[in-house]
Amino acid sequence: MLQNLTETPTSLVALAVVCLLMVCLVYRRQLHDIWDKLSHDEPRYAGRPALLTAAERRFYEVLRAALEADGLAQQAVVCCQVRLADLVEVAGEKTGSPSWWRAYRRVSQKHVDFVLCDRESFAIRCVIELQDRSHVTDRRRRARDEEVRGVLGQAGIPLLEIPVQARYDQIDLMLALRRILDSQGTGKASATAR
């Protein structure tokens, strides 16, 4: 039978295909890695046009002006787009344990819009989050916001949530900042500006 298979060219091709498929099945993982290396030399990246969106930039300008008007600009600095994991640490778990990694992953991929820090020590004074429509309409975004509130609340970091607006009232923002900064000693950890 094998002799008959080798006598016809079609049979030889079919036998070669079967052998090739068997090799592919046995070495599929290695072949996949080789294919990845051949087809994707290096990841490609492109620079983003700006760190802040237009809405964030508008708010940042009003925030900076409010800090200057209130005299806080000499005491505080605003940091933008800060990773939540840079603001908090996993407490009560052995570093590197599965439960530590689980807790760390919950905060490592989330960012907050603005962090107000002490100008000299860079101690965290408060976190500021802009709340656009997606924070109300998107179920996943609402869940993310609840998680951020919970994490910051546990860590004792005040959170100021500001609805996105076409125009911000500098005085209202200054008063909201003053309220939240003055309440740090009272244990109040969250506020929403109107």
PyMOL commands that set and color helices and strands:
alter all, ss='L'
color gray80, all
select helices_A, chain A and resi 2-7+9-26+28-39+54-70+72-74+84-86+98-108+134-137+139-155+170-186
alter helices_A, ss='H'
color red, helices_A
select strands_A, chain A and resi 76-83+111-118+124-131+159-163+190-192
alter strands_A, ss='S'
color yellow, strands_A
deselect
rebuild
show_as cartoon
